[in-house]
Amino acid sequence: MDKIIEEVVNEQLHAEIWSSNLCLVFQLYFFEQKLPMLSSWLDVQIQKKSLRIRKLAEFLILGKANVVIREQVCRAEEWQSPMMALNALLAHEQYFHQQVVDFLNWVHHANNPSLQELASDLYADEMHLGDFILELLRILTKEWRRRLPFE
């Protein structure tokens, strides 16, 4: 396997591990705050990230490349409110979404069909949390309007 491909895939692997750890911190916080739906959604995201981590590592190993896992520290955060935690989660999602976009753009220009197929499979259903929340707000707004008295 080309060394540059190995480095880029390892960077994405590292990003997935970092993101998974951070999602775990958010998931536990929202669970403690009695927000089970958000906690459950984050649990699903963590599972998806675990699968991506495995598939990226498999790609490297099958290509006779090294899997490099750098040390990371994951610690509990104490937000002043669930809204502040949600803002931090949105900031994380925006950052990670850009990481995925950059990775997919790089892969698109790489001359490696198996990597292109892997990346396409891994991120085909990637949904940005901001889009998810906006959709929920639209639903709530429609529901609120529906309950208003008719003029």
ZASE-300175 format. One record per residue: residue number from 0; chain; x, y, z of N, C-alpha, C in turn. Coordinates in steps of 0.05 Angstrom, whole numbers. Layout:
<sites>
+-----+--------+--------+--------+--------+--------+--------+--------+--------+--------+--------+
| num | chaine |   n.c1 |   n.c2 |   n.c3 |  ca.c1 |  ca.c2 |  ca.c3 |   c.c1 |   c.c2 |   c.c3 |
+-----+--------+--------+--------+--------+--------+--------+--------+--------+--------+--------+
| NUM |      A |      X |      Y |      Z |      X |      Y |      Z |      X |      Y |      Z |
...
+-----+--------+--------+--------+--------+--------+--------+--------+--------+--------+--------+
</sites>
This chain:
<sites>
+-----+--------+--------+--------+--------+--------+--------+--------+--------+--------+--------+
| num | chaine |   n.c1 |   n.c2 |   n.c3 |  ca.c1 |  ca.c2 |  ca.c3 |   c.c1 |   c.c2 |   c.c3 |
+-----+--------+--------+--------+--------+--------+--------+--------+--------+--------+--------+
|   0 |      A |     17 |    -24 |      0 |      0 |      0 |      0 |     18 |     25 |      0 |
|   1 |      A |      9 |     44 |    -14 |     23 |     70 |    -16 |     24 |     83 |     12 |
|   2 |      A |     47 |     94 |     19 |     51 |    106 |     46 |     32 |    130 |     51 |
|   3 |      A |     27 |    145 |     30 |      9 |    168 |     34 |    -20 |    158 |     40 |
|   4 |      A |    -29 |    138 |     26 |    -55 |    126 |     31 |    -56 |    116 |     60 |
|   5 |      A |    -34 |    102 |     68 |    -33 |     91 |     95 |    -35 |    114 |    115 |
|   6 |      A |    -21 |    136 |    111 |    -22 |    158 |    130 |    -50 |    171 |    131 |
|   7 |      A |    -62 |    175 |    107 |    -89 |    188 |    106 |   -110 |    170 |    120 |
|   8 |      A |   -109 |    144 |    114 |   -128 |    126 |    127 |   -124 |    125 |    157 |
|   9 |      A |    -99 |    124 |    165 |    -94 |    125 |    194 |   -103 |    150 |    207 |
|  10 |      A |   -101 |    173 |    193 |   -112 |    198 |    204 |   -142 |    197 |    207 |
|  11 |      A |   -155 |    185 |    187 |   -185 |    182 |    189 |   -192 |    163 |    211 |
|  12 |      A |   -177 |    142 |    214 |   -181 |    123 |    236 |   -178 |    137 |    263 |
|  13 |      A |   -158 |    153 |    266 |   -153 |    169 |    290 |   -177 |    188 |    295 |
|  14 |      A |   -186 |    201 |    274 |   -209 |    220 |    277 |   -234 |    205 |    286 |
|  15 |      A |   -239 |    181 |    275 |   -262 |    165 |    283 |   -260 |    157 |    313 |
|  16 |      A |   -236 |    149 |    321 |   -233 |    141 |    349 |   -238 |    165 |    368 |
|  17 |      A |   -226 |    188 |    360 |   -230 |    212 |    376 |   -259 |    220 |    377 |
|  18 |      A |   -273 |    219 |    354 |   -301 |    227 |    353 |   -318 |    207 |    369 |
|  19 |      A |   -312 |    182 |    367 |   -327 |    162 |    382 |   -324 |    166 |    412 |
|  20 |      A |   -300 |    172 |    421 |   -296 |    178 |    450 |   -312 |    202 |    459 |
|  21 |      A |   -311 |    223 |    443 |   -326 |    247 |    449 |   -356 |    242 |    449 |
|  22 |      A |   -366 |    227 |    430 |   -394 |    220 |    430 |   -402 |    204 |    454 |
|  23 |      A |   -384 |    187 |    464 |   -390 |    172 |    489 |   -393 |    191 |    512 |
|  24 |      A |   -376 |    212 |    514 |   -378 |    232 |    535 |   -405 |    246 |    534 |
|  25 |      A |   -413 |    254 |    509 |   -439 |    267 |    506 |   -462 |    248 |    512 |
|  26 |      A |   -459 |    224 |    503 |   -481 |    204 |    508 |   -485 |    200 |    538 |
|  27 |      A |   -464 |    197 |    553 |   -467 |    193 |    582 |   -478 |    218 |    595 |
|  28 |      A |   -470 |    242 |    587 |   -480 |    266 |    598 |   -510 |    269 |    593 |
|  29 |      A |   -518 |    265 |    568 |   -547 |    268 |    562 |   -563 |    246 |    576 |
|  30 |      A |   -552 |    223 |    580 |   -566 |    202 |    596 |   -570 |    211 |    625 |
|  31 |      A |   -549 |    223 |    636 |   -551 |    233 |    664 |   -571 |    256 |    666 |
|  32 |      A |   -574 |    271 |    645 |   -592 |    294 |    644 |   -621 |    285 |    638 |
|  33 |      A |   -626 |    259 |    637 |   -653 |    248 |    631 |   -663 |    257 |    604 |
|  34 |      A |   -645 |    255 |    584 |   -652 |    260 |    556 |   -646 |    234 |    540 |
|  35 |      A |   -664 |    215 |    544 |   -659 |    188 |    533 |   -658 |    186 |    502 |
|  36 |      A |   -674 |    203 |    489 |   -674 |    201 |    459 |   -647 |    210 |    448 |
|  37 |      A |   -637 |    232 |    457 |   -611 |    242 |    448 |   -589 |    223 |    456 |
|  38 |      A |   -590 |    212 |    480 |   -571 |    193 |    489 |   -572 |    167 |    472 |
|  39 |      A |   -596 |    159 |    465 |   -599 |    135 |    448 |   -588 |    140 |    420 |
|  40 |      A |   -594 |    163 |    409 |   -584 |    170 |    382 |   -553 |    170 |    383 |
|  41 |      A |   -541 |    181 |    404 |   -512 |    181 |    406 |   -501 |    153 |    408 |
|  42 |      A |   -515 |    136 |    422 |   -507 |    108 |    425 |   -505 |     95 |    397 |
|  43 |      A |   -525 |    100 |    380 |   -525 |     90 |    353 |   -501 |    101 |    337 |
|  44 |      A |   -495 |    127 |    341 |   -472 |    139 |    327 |   -446 |    126 |    336 |
|  45 |      A |   -444 |    120 |    362 |   -420 |    106 |    372 |   -417 |     79 |    359 |
|  46 |      A |   -439 |     64 |    357 |   -438 |     38 |    344 |   -429 |     40 |    315 |
|  47 |      A |   -439 |     60 |    300 |   -432 |     65 |    273 |   -402 |     71 |    271 |
|  48 |      A |   -392 |     88 |    289 |   -364 |     96 |    289 |   -346 |     71 |    295 |
|  49 |      A |   -355 |     54 |    313 |   -340 |     30 |    319 |   -337 |     12 |    294 |
|  50 |      A |   -358 |     10 |    279 |   -357 |     -5 |    254 |   -338 |      8 |    234 |
|  51 |      A |   -338 |     34 |    232 |   -320 |     48 |    214 |   -291 |     44 |    223 |
|  52 |      A |   -286 |     45 |    249 |   -259 |     41 |    259 |   -249 |     13 |    251 |
|  53 |      A |   -266 |     -7 |    255 |   -259 |    -34 |    247 |   -253 |    -36 |    218 |
|  54 |      A |   -270 |    -25 |    201 |   -267 |    -27 |    172 |   -242 |    -12 |    162 |
|  55 |      A |   -236 |     11 |    174 |   -212 |     25 |    166 |   -187 |      9 |    174 |
|  56 |      A |   -188 |     -3 |    198 |   -165 |    -19 |    207 |   -162 |    -44 |    189 |
|  57 |      A |   -184 |    -56 |    182 |   -183 |    -80 |    164 |   -171 |    -72 |    137 |
|  58 |      A |   -179 |    -49 |    127 |   -169 |    -40 |    101 |   -138 |    -38 |    102 |
|  59 |      A |   -128 |    -26 |    124 |    -99 |    -23 |    127 |    -85 |    -50 |    130 |
|  60 |      A |    -96 |    -67 |    146 |    -84 |    -93 |    151 |    -84 |   -110 |    126 |
|  61 |      A |   -107 |   -110 |    112 |   -108 |   -126 |     87 |    -89 |   -115 |     65 |
|  62 |      A |    -83 |    -89 |     67 |    -64 |    -76 |     49 |    -35 |    -78 |     58 |
|  63 |      A |    -31 |    -95 |     79 |     -4 |    -99 |     90 |      8 |    -73 |    100 |
|  64 |      A |     -9 |    -55 |    110 |      0 |    -29 |    122 |     -2 |    -31 |    152 |
|  65 |      A |     10 |    -11 |    165 |      9 |     -9 |    194 |    -17 |      6 |    203 |
|  66 |      A |    -28 |     -4 |    224 |    -50 |     10 |    238 |    -37 |     25 |    261 |
|  67 |      A |    -39 |     52 |    259 |    -26 |     68 |    280 |    -48 |     81 |    297 |
|  68 |      A |    -48 |     73 |    322 |    -68 |     85 |    341 |    -53 |    101 |    361 |
|  69 |      A |    -57 |    127 |    359 |    -43 |    146 |    377 |    -58 |    148 |    404 |
|  70 |      A |    -43 |    154 |    424 |    -55 |    158 |    451 |    -75 |    181 |    451 |
|  71 |      A |    -98 |    176 |    463 |   -118 |    197 |    466 |   -128 |    197 |    495 |
|  72 |      A |   -136 |    219 |    505 |   -147 |    221 |    531 |   -176 |    229 |    529 |
|  73 |      A |   -193 |    214 |    541 |   -222 |    219 |    541 |   -231 |    223 |    570 |
|  74 |      A |   -242 |    246 |    575 |   -251 |    252 |    603 |   -279 |    264 |    603 |
|  75 |      A |   -292 |    261 |    625 |   -319 |    271 |    628 |   -318 |    302 |    627 |
|  76 |      A |   -338 |    313 |    616 |   -341 |    342 |    614 |   -365 |    350 |    632 |
|  77 |      A |   -363 |    373 |    643 |   -385 |    384 |    659 |   -395 |    410 |    646 |
|  78 |      A |   -417 |    408 |    631 |   -429 |    431 |    619 |   -448 |    444 |    639 |
|  79 |      A |   -452 |    470 |    636 |   -469 |    484 |    655 |   -499 |    478 |    650 |
|  80 |      A |   -505 |    469 |    626 |   -533 |    463 |    619 |   -533 |    444 |    596 |
|  81 |      A |   -555 |    429 |    592 |   -557 |    412 |    568 |   -555 |    428 |    542 |
|  82 |      A |   -564 |    453 |    543 |   -562 |    470 |    518 |   -533 |    475 |    511 |
|  83 |      A |   -516 |    480 |    531 |   -488 |    484 |    526 |   -475 |    459 |    516 |
|  84 |      A |   -483 |    436 |    527 |   -473 |    410 |    517 |   -482 |    406 |    488 |
|  85 |      A |   -507 |    413 |    482 |   -517 |    410 |    455 |   -501 |    428 |    436 |
|  86 |      A |   -495 |    452 |    444 |   -479 |    470 |    427 |   -451 |    458 |    423 |
|  87 |      A |   -439 |    446 |    443 |   -413 |    434 |    440 |   -415 |    410 |    421 |
|  88 |      A |   -437 |    395 |    424 |   -441 |    372 |    406 |   -444 |    381 |    377 |
|  89 |      A |   -459 |    402 |    373 |   -462 |    413 |    345 |   -435 |    422 |    334 |
|  90 |      A |   -419 |    435 |    351 |   -392 |    444 |    342 |   -375 |    420 |    334 |
|  91 |      A |   -377 |    399 |    351 |   -362 |    375 |    345 |   -371 |    363 |    318 |
|  92 |      A |   -397 |    361 |    315 |   -409 |    349 |    291 |   -400 |    365 |    266 |
|  93 |      A |   -400 |    392 |    268 |   -392 |    408 |    245 |   -363 |    403 |    239 |
|  94 |      A |   -346 |    402 |    259 |   -317 |    397 |    255 |   -313 |    369 |    242 |
|  95 |      A |   -326 |    349 |    254 |   -323 |    322 |    243 |   -334 |    319 |    215 |
|  96 |      A |   -357 |    332 |    210 |   -369 |    331 |    183 |   -348 |    342 |    163 |
|  97 |      A |   -335 |    363 |    170 |   -315 |    374 |    151 |   -291 |    355 |    148 |
|  98 |      A |   -284 |    341 |    170 |   -263 |    321 |    168 |   -271 |    299 |    148 |
|  99 |      A |   -296 |    290 |    149 |   -305 |    270 |    131 |   -306 |    280 |    102 |
| 100 |      A |   -315 |    305 |     98 |   -315 |    317 |     71 |   -287 |    318 |     60 |
| 101 |      A |   -268 |    327 |     76 |   -240 |    328 |     67 |   -229 |    301 |     60 |
| 102 |      A |   -235 |    281 |     77 |   -227 |    254 |     71 |   -239 |    243 |     45 |
| 103 |      A |   -265 |    247 |     42 |   -278 |    238 |     17 |   -267 |    252 |     -7 |
| 104 |      A |   -262 |    278 |     -5 |   -250 |    292 |    -28 |   -222 |    281 |    -35 |
| 105 |      A |   -206 |    276 |    -15 |   -180 |    265 |    -19 |   -182 |    237 |    -32 |
| 106 |      A |   -199 |    221 |    -21 |   -203 |    194 |    -32 |   -213 |    195 |    -61 |
| 107 |      A |   -230 |    213 |    -67 |   -241 |    216 |    -94 |   -218 |    220 |   -115 |
| 108 |      A |   -198 |    235 |   -106 |   -175 |    241 |   -124 |   -153 |    220 |   -123 |
| 109 |      A |   -155 |    202 |   -104 |   -134 |    181 |   -101 |   -140 |    159 |   -122 |
| 110 |      A |   -120 |    147 |   -132 |   -123 |    127 |   -152 |   -123 |     99 |   -138 |
| 111 |      A |   -144 |     95 |   -123 |   -147 |     70 |   -108 |   -176 |     62 |   -106 |
| 112 |      A |   -186 |     47 |   -126 |   -214 |     39 |   -126 |   -225 |     26 |   -101 |
| 113 |      A |   -208 |      9 |    -88 |   -218 |     -4 |    -64 |   -221 |     16 |    -41 |
| 114 |      A |   -204 |     36 |    -39 |   -207 |     56 |    -19 |   -232 |     74 |    -25 |
| 115 |      A |   -236 |     79 |    -50 |   -259 |     95 |    -58 |   -285 |     81 |    -51 |
| 116 |      A |   -285 |     54 |    -56 |   -309 |     38 |    -49 |   -313 |     38 |    -19 |
| 117 |      A |   -292 |     34 |     -4 |   -294 |     33 |     25 |   -305 |     60 |     36 |
| 118 |      A |   -293 |     82 |     27 |   -302 |    108 |     36 |   -331 |    113 |     30 |
| 119 |      A |   -339 |    105 |      6 |   -366 |    109 |     -3 |   -385 |     93 |     15 |
| 120 |      A |   -378 |     68 |     21 |   -394 |     51 |     39 |   -395 |     62 |     67 |
| 121 |      A |   -372 |     71 |     77 |   -371 |     80 |    105 |   -388 |    105 |    110 |
| 122 |      A |   -388 |    123 |     91 |   -401 |    149 |     96 |   -425 |    154 |     78 |
| 123 |      A |   -437 |    133 |     67 |   -460 |    137 |     49 |   -484 |    149 |     64 |
| 124 |      A |   -487 |    141 |     89 |   -511 |    150 |    105 |   -503 |    170 |    126 |
| 125 |      A |   -480 |    183 |    123 |   -471 |    203 |    143 |   -491 |    226 |    143 |
| 126 |      A |   -502 |    232 |    167 |   -521 |    253 |    169 |   -510 |    274 |    189 |
| 127 |      A |   -511 |    298 |    182 |   -501 |    319 |    199 |   -522 |    325 |    221 |
| 128 |      A |   -513 |    326 |    245 |   -531 |    330 |    268 |   -547 |    356 |    265 |
| 129 |      A |   -534 |    377 |    255 |   -548 |    402 |    251 |   -573 |    398 |    233 |
| 130 |      A |   -570 |    383 |    212 |   -593 |    377 |    194 |   -614 |    362 |    209 |
| 131 |      A |   -606 |    343 |    226 |   -624 |    327 |    242 |   -640 |    345 |    261 |
| 132 |      A |   -627 |    363 |    274 |   -640 |    381 |    293 |   -659 |    401 |    279 |
| 133 |      A |   -649 |    411 |    256 |   -667 |    429 |    240 |   -692 |    415 |    232 |
| 134 |      A |   -689 |    390 |    224 |   -713 |    375 |    216 |   -732 |    371 |    240 |
| 135 |      A |   -721 |    365 |    263 |   -738 |    363 |    287 |   -752 |    389 |    293 |
| 136 |      A |   -737 |    412 |    291 |   -750 |    438 |    296 |   -772 |    443 |    276 |
| 137 |      A |   -769 |    435 |    251 |   -790 |    439 |    231 |   -815 |    423 |    239 |
| 138 |      A |   -810 |    398 |    248 |   -833 |    381 |    257 |   -847 |    394 |    281 |
| 139 |      A |   -831 |    404 |    300 |   -843 |    416 |    324 |   -858 |    442 |    317 |
| 140 |      A |   -847 |    457 |    298 |   -861 |    482 |    289 |   -887 |    475 |    276 |
| 141 |      A |   -887 |    455 |    258 |   -912 |    447 |    245 |   -933 |    437 |    265 |
| 142 |      A |   -923 |    422 |    285 |   -941 |    412 |    306 |   -952 |    435 |    322 |
| 143 |      A |   -936 |    455 |    329 |   -944 |    478 |    344 |   -965 |    494 |    328 |
| 144 |      A |   -960 |    498 |    302 |   -979 |    513 |    286 |  -1005 |    499 |    284 |
| 145 |      A |  -1004 |    473 |    282 |  -1028 |    457 |    280 |  -1046 |    459 |    305 |
| 146 |      A |  -1034 |    464 |    327 |  -1049 |    466 |    352 |  -1059 |    494 |    358 |
| 147 |      A |  -1051 |    514 |    342 |  -1061 |    541 |    346 |  -1090 |    543 |    338 |
| 148 |      A |  -1105 |    560 |    352 |  -1134 |    563 |    345 |  -1136 |    576 |    317 |
| 149 |      A |  -1156 |    568 |    303 |  -1160 |    579 |    276 |  -1170 |    608 |    278 |
| 150 |      A |  -1161 |    624 |    260 |  -1169 |    653 |    260 |  -1195 |    656 |    246 |
+-----+--------+--------+--------+--------+--------+--------+--------+--------+--------+--------+
</sites>
